[in-house]
Amino acid sequence: MPQAPFRTFRMTRRRALTGSAAGLVVFGLLLWWLLPLGEETPGGTATFSTGTRNGVYVRYGNLLKEALAHDLPRLDVTLDESQGSWDNVTRVATGKADFTIAAADAVAKYQDEGRPGAERLRGCVRLYDDYMQLVVPRDSPVRKVADLRGKKVAVGGARSGVQLIAEKVLAAADLDMHKDIQPVELGISDMADALTSGKIDAFFWSGGLPTTNVKELSKKFPIRLVEMGSLLDRLREQSDPSARYYRAAVMPADAYPRAQQGKTVNTLAVANLLVTTDRTSPELTEAVTRTVIDSRDGIGNQVHAAQLVDLRTAVYTDPLALHEGARRYYRSVKP
């Protein structure tokens, strides 16, 4: 009888050890299932060329970097600001950056002109559309693009996609950017101050809706948006093949409520693409493409334009062929 308690203790301890071992086995199997051993995420470094300060490209790039840090902890991402689409395409094509965002018309023009590295460019995702915006003071006599004749107009930076499309829009209105207006090369971060101080009479901008600088300007200075949608047919009649990437679009009344005062604005839009080259590995490209799609809602909470990234249309990266890594991703999620 004296030894009964001791036997009971030994049996209880043995059962406890057995139960713990079983629990560890189950936990290990669960961990193996959730995090497959031997399948490390891509690592190394990657440079992402964004855009002008305070523009949508920069805001999107910063948030995407955060998402990539979570999904690809072994990847060190560097963000480089740029003048915009044309600058971005050039950087990626020539190996100065690994990924970027660029408007389809800028990509097409770069290819059409046979610029360095054009044949190496590849698409990953069709993102969201840029809307062409022509901003003037509310009391301005400018009611259509043709009214800009003789005016001081900011047309974007020297290597920007804004200047690329502004020149074509002006030509569609029978205006030569270098002869019929006074072009001023400014980025979006300087356009607002130039307009409020009277240094310019208007500015062109191409970006996602709403663009923070335009929205903030509308809160402190009375502005108006000029329609451009009526120029689409004339735009497409131009000899430049990249013009086919423009489409008619309607800027919703709530994009800039104070500027639009409940009215929609007919304008032009062009798709933005996530661009890389065939230098980038399929593994990294597949992983980045996955993060871009998976982070849509998270980024979209802060950058409204990102909400428009759609898996159903993301695969259409014309004029660029899909990168093999991006193709792998779309195949993996195909129903």
N, C-alpha and C positions, 0 to 999 in steps of 0.2 A: 504493500500500500504506500509506503513512503516514496517509492520511485514513480508512482503514477504521474504526479505533476511534472516531473522531469521529462518523461516520455511524451507527455502532451506538448510541452514546450518545444521539444525537438521536432515533432511532427508539424507543429504550427509554423516553426521557422523554415522547415523544408518546403512546406507549401507556399510560404511567402516568397522564398527565393525562386521557386518554380514559376510562380505567377509573375514575378518581376521580369524574369528572363523571357517569358512569353510576351509580356508587354513590350519589351525592347525589340523583340523580333517583329511584332506587328508594327511598331513605330518605324522601324527601319524599312520595312516593306512599303509603308505608306510614304515615307520620305523618298524612297527610290522611285515610286510611281509619280509623285508630284514633281520631283527634281531629278530627272534621269541623269545618272552618273556618266561622266565622259562626254556630255554634250554642253560644252562651255559656250557662252555667248561670244560673238565676235569682239575682239579687243583691238588695241592699237590707238591710232589717232585719226581724226577726220576734221577737215575744215569746212565750215558751212558759210558761204557768202550770202549775206542777208540783203540789206538795202540802206536807204537813207535814214538817219536818226529820226525816231518817232513815227516812222512809217509802219505799215502793217507787216511788211517783210521782217523788220527787226523785231517787232512784238511777237510775231509767230515764231521766229527763230529762237528767241529766248525761251519761250514756253516749250518748244520742241526739244531744246537742249535738256530741259528738266525732265521731260518724259523719257528721253534717251538715257539719261543718267540712271533712271529707275530700271528701265528694261535692259540696258546694256552697260552694266557697271564697270566693265573692263575697257570701255571705249572712252577716250578723252576727246571731247568735242570742242573745237575753237570756233567762235563766231567772228566773222569779219564784216564790218559795214562796207557798203559800196554805193555807187551812184544809181543803182537800179538794174533793170533787166539786161540791158545791153552789156553793162559792165560785168554782171553776174555770168552771163553766157560765155563771155571772153575768158573770165577767170577759170571756169570749170574746163572749158575746151582746151586751154593751154596748160592745165595741170596745176594752177595756183590755188584751186579749191576742189574739194571732192564732191560736194553737193551744193545745190542752190535752188532758189525759186526764180523763175523767169516767165514772162508772158510769151504765149505761143507765137505772136507776130515777131518778136525779137529773135526767137530761136529760128524761125523760118527764114528771116532775113540773113541771119548769120550763116545758115546753111547755103542759102541761095547765092551768097557772095563768095562762097568757098573759102571762108576765113580759116585761120590755123586751127586744126583739131576738130573742125566741124563734123568730119566723118566719124569721130569717136563719141559724139554726144548720144546719150540714151535717156529715155524717160522712165520715171518710177511711178508717179501718181499725177493724175489730173486733179488739181486742188480746187480752188474757188475762182470766181471771175473778178477781174479788175473792172471798175466802172470809170469811164472817162468823165471828168468833172471840170467844168469851166466856171470859175468863181469870179464874181464881180461885186462891187458895192451895190446895195439894193437900189440906190438912186441912179445907177449908171445908165447911160443911153444904150448900152450894148444889149440887144435883144436876140441877136443871132451871131454866129461866128463871123460872118462877113462884116459886121459892125466893128470888128477889131482893127480895121484898116487905120494905120497911123498911130495906134495905141501902143503903150509900153506893156508888154505881156511876158510874164514869167513862163518859160517853156520847159522847165526841168533842167537837171544837170547835163553836162556835156555828154556823158555816156549812159544816160538814163533811157528807160523805155518810154517815159513820159514825153521826152523830146521827139522820140521816134514817131509816136502816134500823133503828137501835136502838129508836126510838120505835114503829115498826111491829111489831117483834118482841115488844116488851113488851106492846103492845096485843093481839097474838095470844095471849099468855099471861094475858090479863085483868088487865094491870097498866097503870095510867096513869103515864107517865114523870114527870109533874109532881106527882102525889099519892101514889103507892104506893111510890116509891123516893126516895132522896135523890140527885138527879142532880148530877154534878160534871163541868163542862166542861173537859176536858183533851185535849191532843193526844197522839199515841203517844210522843213523846219524854219526856213527864212521867208517863205512866201507870205505868211500871214502878216508879219510885221511890215513887210514891204507894201502890202495892200493897204493896211490901216494908216501908214504914214504917207501914202500918196506917191510912193516911189514907183509903183506899177499901177496899171489900170485894171488888170485882170491876171488870173493865173490858171494854167492848165494843170490838172493832176489826174493820174490814173492809179487807182488803188481800190482795195476792198472797202466795203461799207460797214459802218461809217469809218472814215479816216479821222483819227483823234485830233489832228491839227485843224482840220476843217470844222469839226464839231465844236472845238473850243473857241475857234474864231467866231463862229456863229453866235456864241453866247455873249460875246463882248463887243461885237461890231456887226451892224446890219449888212448882211450879204444876200446874194441871190445866185441861183444856179441856172446857167443858160443851156437850153436844149441843143443836142447835137445829133439826135437820132435821124433827123430828116436828111442828113448827109451820107447815110449808109450807101445808097446806090451810087452816088458820085465817088465815094471812097473805093468801092469795089471796081469801078471802071478804070482805076489807076493801073499802070503797068506793073506795079510792084506786087508780086504773087502773095506776099505776106498779108495783103489787105483782106484776103478771103477768111482770115481768122477773126475778123470783127463781126459782131452781130448786134442787132437792135436790142436794146434793153430799157427797162423802165426802173428808174430809181424810186423806190417806195417813199411815200410821203413822210414816213417816220425815220428816214435815214438821218436827216438834219431838220428836225421839226421847226426850229426857229427860222431857218433859212427858207424852207419850203412852204411854211404856213399852210399845211394841209394839202399841198398839191404834189402830184407825182411829176417827174421830169424824164422826158424821153432822151435817151443818150445811147452810147455805144459801150460794148463790153468785149473783153477778150479773156480767154482762159489762162490761168497760171498753171505751170507745171513744176513738179519736183524733178530736177535734172541732175544727172551724173554722167559718167563716161564709162566706156568699156574697161578702163583701168581699175575701177572699183570691183572688189571681189563679189561674186554672187551671194556669198554668205552674209556679208555686211549689207549689201543692197536689199536682200530679202528681209533682214532684221529691221532696217530703217523703214522700209515700206510698211512692215507690220505695225511698227510704233506710230507712224503717221496716221494710219487708219484707226488703230485702237485708241489713240489719244484725241480723236476728233471732238468728243463731247467735253472733255476736260479743258482743252485749249479753247474750244468754242464758247465756253462760259466767260472767257476774257477777251477773245478776239472773235467777234460775231461772224466774220467771213469764214472762219474755219468750220462753222457748223454746216457749211454747204459741201464739205468733202463727202462724197458718196461712193461707197464701194461699187455700186452698179455702173458708175461712169468713170471711176478712178483709172481704169485700165486704158482709157482712150487718150493717149498722150501724143496724138498727132500734132506736129509733124515728126516727132521722134519715135523710133522703134523702142519697144520695151526692153529694158535691161533684163538679162536672163534671170537675175536674182528676183526682180519684181515679178517676172513671169511665174517663177516658182511659188511666190507668195499667193498670187491670184489663183493658181491651180490648187493650192492647199486649202483655200476657203471656198472653192467652187462647190455649190450644193450638189 
